[in-house]
C-alpha cells in the first residue's frame, strides 16, 4: 500500500500520565486513532500501521503501555490494574489536545482498548480489537480459572507469570533468545505443531516448548528483533508481566460492570491459527450481545497471533475500511 509517509517521519513525545510519563509516537493529522500494543511488544508493533493511517488523513498515535519502553514503570502490581491503564489512555488524548479518539488494541492492548471504550465512552467513540475478542467483566476469579487449566500435569502460562520474579528469571538472562522463541511459537510460519507453548511442564520453563532452532518468522527480521530486545534489556520484564498479575484486582474493580457490552462502533480482526481466537471462540460467537455496534469480524486465514505484523497490508486495509464507515460525529 503506497503512501507518502515513512516510519522515519514519526514524532516521539513524552506526555504526563497518572503514573508519571507516557511515551508515544505520532504521525499524521486529522481524527485521532490511538494504538495500544500487547505483550511482549511496544509502540513499534504498530510501525506498519502508523504511516498507512497518517496517509489516509488520521492522526495515528502509538503508545508504550505503562511498564514498557520509555513510559513509567511503577513497582506495585496494583498500579497495572485496568482502570489505571484506561486512565493512561485518557491522559494521552487530553495531552494531545483532543476531545475523543478511536482506540485500537492488539493482544492485551485489545483488552485495554475494549475497557477504555467501556469505562470512558465519552472519550473513546469507536474501538478496534486485534487477536483477543472482548469478554465482559464478571465470572469466576481469573486466578482460579487459570489454575485449573493443565490438569495438574502442566501449568498455564498466565499462572506461571503470577509469582513476581519467576518468569523474569527465565527471560532476562537471554532476552533476545526468549523473545525470538516466543514470537516464533505464535507465528503462522514458524509454529511447530508440537506441545502447546502456552503451557509449562512441571519443573520446566515456558521456553522449553518454543521452536529451538530455525529461521525467524517472516515478519521479524534481525533488525526488528534488535529493537524489541534492546527495549526489554533496558527495562526488564516486570512492568510488562505485572499486567497479568493485576487480573484479580480487575475482577474486584470491575465487578459492578459484570456482563456489560461495549456499544460503540467496533471491529474485530483475528488470525485463524491464533489460540486466542480458538480458545475464545465462544466470545466471538457472543459478539451480537457483547459488541452490538460491531461493524465486521474477520479471521485472516493462515495468520498467527502477531496479526498487524504478520499481515500488515490486510490489517491496514480493514482498519481504513472500518474507519471510513464511522459517521462524521464519530470521526470528530
C-alpha positions, 0 to 999 in steps of 0.5 A: 500500500503506497503512501507518502509517509515513512516510519522515519517521519514519526514524532516521539513525545513524552506526555504526563500520565497518572503514573508519571510519563507516557511515551508515544509516537505520532504521525499524521493529522486529522481524527485521532486513532490511538494504538495500544500494543500487547505483550511482549511488544511496544509502540513499534508493533504498530510501525506498519500501521502508523504511516498507512493511517497518517496517509489516509488523513488520521492522526495515528498515535502509538503508545508504550503501555505503562511498564514498557519502553520509555513510559513509567514503570511503577513497582506495585502490581496494583498500579497495572490494574485496568482502570489505571491503564484506561486512565493512561489512555485518557491522559494521552488524548487530553495531552494531545489536545483532543476531545475523543479518539478511536482506540485500537488494541492488539493482544492485551492492548485489545483488552485495554482498548475494549475497557477504555471504550467501556469505562470512558465512552465519552472519550473513546467513540469507536474501538478496534480489537486485534487477536483477543475478542472482548469478554465482559467483566464478571465470572469466576476469579481469573486466578482460579480459572487459570489454575485449573487449566493443565490438569495438574500435569502442566501449568498455564502460562498466565499462572506461571507469570503470577509469582513476581520474579519467576518468569523474569528469571527465565527471560532476562538472562537471554532476552533476545533468545526468549523473545525470538522463541516466543514470537516464533511459537505464535507465528503462522510460519514458524509454529511447530505443531508440537506441545502447546507453548502456552503451557509449562511442564512441571519443573520446566520453563515456558521456553522449553516448548518454543521452536529451538532452532530455525529461521525467524518468522517472516515478519521479524527480521534481525533488525526488528528483533534488535529493537524489541530486545534492546527495549526489554534489556533496558527495562526488564520484564516486570512492568510488562508481566505485572499486567497479568498479575493485576487480573484479580484486582480487575475482577474486584474493580470491575465487578459492578460492570459484570456482563456489560457490552461495549456499544460503540462502533467496533471491529474485530480482526483475528488470525485463524491459527491464533489460540486466542481466537480458538480458545475464545471462540465462544466470545466471538460467537457472543459478539451480537450481545457483547459488541452490538455496534460491531461493524465486521469480524474477520479471521485472516486465514493462515495468520498467527497471533502477531496479526498487524505484523504478520499481515500488515497490508490486510490489517491496514486495509480493514482498519481504513475500511472500518474507519471510513464507515464511522459517521462524521460525529464519530470521526470528530 
